[in-house]
Structures are given as structure tokens and as C-alpha cells.
Amino acid sequence: MTWGLSWWPMRQLHDAGLHPLWATAIIFAVASAAISWRSPGAWRELAGSPPLWGILLAAGTTNASFNWGVTAGDVVRVILLFYVMPLWAVVLARLVLHEPITRSAVLRVALGLAGAATVLWPTEPGRALAVAPVDLLGLLGGFSFAVNNILLRREAHRSGGGRGLAMFVGGCLVSTVLALTLQAPPPPPPGPWLAGAVAMGGVFLASNLALQYGVSRLKANVTAVIMLTEVLWASGSALLLGAGVLTPQLLIGGGLILGAAALAALRP
């Protein structure tokens, strides 16, 4: 629910003058500080474990892309393209974890590709398939999230504090570097946005702690299905508040994408 509804406060912060990249950096700086206080030894583990740096980069790219995408584009479209990640997960699991590509995996890839093509297909006859920059943010966010999940599985033997710190620091560091590189407007002098960004940091931290508590007590396939409710929260709230449009084309493409995600979640 937290991630599905996060687009609305991100847009409020943007309206207050805070670019989504800077907002993401501040939010994850707050969460990083809390994790550092809770697990002071996590910094030592992060500094001495290069594999965790991959998680840092992947998690940072995920959050920067997703938050920027849902702030700047159609929320429903961006989040559906984000959930093409089962397609990337099949390829990455083969390359990184050496998992076999099964018939069900091929089916998930086919559904994901068909869904993405349907969502991106031009509505005007005669126009070529075109991917807008905000569409790329959704696809990049989903790809980097798949990378993040694969790396978390590979580094499951490391402490939760080390992995968690890598993800939060990544959200702060990658967003800051991108904001400076792309010359995004810097944060204005402390104003209404400051309290909102700090509060968002606390909310994101609480949601991640809740997730860690839940996934340690639920079966993996149950957790994966519950995670899909993010799409319902995001699309429902966006349609209700006028931040997205649900067309028949988007509905069909979204159904294919969610079908692929559900197959990935329900596999043994």
C-alpha cells in the first residue's frame, strides 16, 4: 500500500518545488540514518563487501526511476511497465543464479513481452512503436528491481542490516548523483517540503521493516502475490484522483503483465 500510494506525496513535494530525485535522496537519507542507528556495524559490512555495492546500485536505480516516473508520467502506465520485471527476472536468474529456463518461464516472458507491447502500442494508426522517456523510467525501474531481487537472493547469507543499509544508501546516493548529473533543480531553502520529505522517510522505513517482518513469516509465493496489490493501490488511487487513464488497450496489456507476474508468484 505504501509503495502503491507513494506517487501522491511525491507529486505534492514536487509541487512544493522539490524535484523527485532530490525528494528520493532525502527520504532515503532519513531511512539510512535510522538503519545506521539500529545496526551500527552495517556500515563496516557494506564497506568491506563489494557484492553489496551491486545491491546499492540496483536499489538506488529502482527507487530513483520509479519515483521520478510516477511523479512525471501516467501512474497506471508507469507501474504496469515497472511490473514487466518477471521478464527480466527469468533472464537474470539464468545468467546470475544459473537457474534453468523452464516452459513456465518462457510463458512468463511471452506474456510480459506481449503486455509491454500492448501498453506501448501507438493508438494512432500508421505510427511506429514509440517509447516515451517516462516509459523508459518504468521499464528501467522494473529491470533494476529484478536485478536487486536476484542479488538479494545471491547474498542471502549476509546480515539483514548490511543488505538493508545497501538498499537505503543506494536510494540516497544514486538519486543525488543523478540529480547533480542531470542538473535537476536543487532543493529550495527549507520550507513545507522538508517536513513532508522527512515524514516520507519514516513511512518508507516503517514499510520496509513491516515487509521484513512479514516475509520472514510467510511463504515466498504468498508474499509475492500480496506484493502485486501495489498495482491495485497505485492504479486505483491514480484513476480516482485523475493521475491516470485506463483505456481498453492499457487494460489488456496490464492483464497480460499481471498474468506474468502472478505466474512468477505462484510457481512452486
SVG drawing of the C-alpha trace seen along z (x, -y; Angstrom):
<svg xmlns="http://www.w3.org/2000/svg" viewBox="-12 -29 48 55">
<polyline fill="none" stroke="black" stroke-width="0.4" points="0.0,0.0 2.8,-2.4 4.6,-2.0 1.3,-2.0 0.2,-5.3 3.7,-6.9 3.1,-8.7 0.7,-11.2 3.0,-12.6 5.9,-12.6 3.8,-14.9 2.9,-17.1 6.6,-17.5 7.2,-18.3 4.5,-20.9 6.3,-22.4 9.5,-22.8 11.3,-19.6 12.4,-17.5 11.5,-13.8 15.2,-12.9 16.0,-15.2 12.9,-14.0 14.1,-10.4 17.6,-11.3 16.2,-13.0 13.7,-10.2 16.4,-7.5 18.9,-9.6 16.4,-9.6 15.9,-5.9 19.7,-5.3 20.2,-7.2 17.7,-5.1 19.2,-1.9 22.7,-3.1 21.4,-3.8 19.8,-0.4 22.7,1.6 25.9,-0.4 28.0,2.5 26.2,2.5 28.5,-0.3 31.6,1.9 29.9,4.8 28.8,2.6 32.3,1.0 34.0,4.4 31.6,6.3 31.7,5.4 28.8,7.7 26.6,5.4 27.6,2.5 25.6,4.1 22.5,4.1 23.2,0.5 23.3,-0.5 20.3,1.7 18.1,0.5 19.1,-3.1 18.3,-2.9 14.9,-1.3 13.8,-4.0 15.1,-6.9 13.4,-5.6 10.1,-4.6 9.7,-7.8 10.6,-10.0 8.4,-8.1 5.2,-8.1 5.8,-11.9 6.2,-12.9 4.0,-10.4 0.8,-8.5 0.9,-6.5 -1.1,-3.5 1.1,-3.2 4.4,-3.6 3.6,-1.0 2.4,1.6 5.7,1.2 7.5,1.5 5.9,4.9 7.3,6.3 10.1,7.4 9.3,11.2 10.6,11.0 13.9,9.6 14.0,12.0 13.9,15.1 17.0,13.9 18.9,12.6 18.2,15.8 19.7,17.8 22.8,15.6 23.5,14.9 21.9,17.9 22.2,20.4 18.6,21.4 17.1,23.4 14.7,21.7 11.5,23.8 8.4,23.8 6.6,21.8 9.5,19.3 9.1,19.0 5.3,18.4 6.0,15.6 8.4,14.0 5.9,14.2 3.1,12.7 5.4,9.9 6.5,9.0 3.0,9.1 1.8,7.0 4.5,4.4 4.0,4.2 0.2,3.8 0.8,0.9 3.3,-0.8 1.5,-0.3 0.6,-3.6 -3.1,-4.5 -3.0,-6.3 -3.0,-4.2 0.2,-4.2 2.5,-5.4 5.6,-3.4 6.0,-1.9 7.5,-4.7 8.7,-4.6 8.5,-7.9 11.2,-8.9 8.8,-8.3 8.0,-4.8 11.7,-4.1 11.7,-5.1 9.1,-2.5 11.0,0.2 14.3,-0.7 12.8,-0.7 11.4,2.8 14.7,4.1 16.8,2.7 14.2,4.1 14.7,7.6 18.5,7.1 18.0,6.1 15.9,9.2 18.4,11.6 21.3,10.1 19.5,10.2 18.9,13.9 22.6,14.4 23.7,12.5 21.1,14.0 23.8,15.2 24.7,11.6 23.1,9.8 19.8,8.0 21.3,4.8 24.0,4.9 21.6,5.6 19.1,3.1 21.7,0.4 22.9,1.1 19.4,0.6 18.7,-2.6 22.1,-4.2 21.6,-3.3 18.3,-5.2 20.0,-8.3 23.3,-8.1 22.1,-7.2 19.3,-9.8 21.8,-12.5 24.3,-11.7 21.5,-11.6 20.1,-15.0 23.6,-16.6 24.4,-15.0 21.1,-15.9 21.1,-19.3 17.8,-18.8 16.7,-21.9 18.3,-21.7 16.1,-21.7 14.8,-25.2 15.6,-26.6 13.9,-24.6 10.1,-25.1 6.9,-23.0 8.7,-20.2 11.2,-19.4 8.6,-18.1 6.9,-16.1 10.2,-14.5 11.3,-13.6 7.8,-12.1 8.1,-10.1 11.4,-8.8 9.8,-7.5 6.9,-5.9 9.3,-4.2 11.4,-2.9 8.3,-1.5 7.0,0.2 10.4,1.9 10.5,3.1 6.9,4.4 8.0,6.1 11.0,7.8 8.7,8.9 6.1,10.3 8.4,12.1 10.2,13.9 6.8,15.5 5.0,16.1 5.7,18.5 7.5,16.8 4.7,17.3 2.2,15.8 4.4,12.7 4.8,12.3 1.0,12.4 0.5,9.8 3.1,7.6 1.1,7.5 -1.6,5.5 0.8,2.5 -0.6,2.3 -4.2,2.1 -3.4,-0.6 -1.5,-2.6 -3.9,-2.3 -7.0,-2.7 -5.8,-5.8 -4.4,-7.3 -7.7,-6.7 -9.7,-8.2 -7.5,-11.3 -7.1,-11.8 -3.4,-10.9 -4.0,-8.1 -6.3,-6.9 -7.5,-3.3 -8.1,-2.6 -9.1,0.9 -5.6,1.2 -4.0,0.5 -6.4,2.9 -5.4,5.7 -1.7,5.0 -1.9,4.7 -3.8,8.0 -1.0,9.8 1.7,8.2 0.0,9.0 -0.6,12.6 3.1,13.0 3.8,11.6 1.1,13.9 2.6,17.0 6.0,16.0 4.5,15.6 2.5,18.8 5.3,21.1 6.5,23.8"/>
</svg>
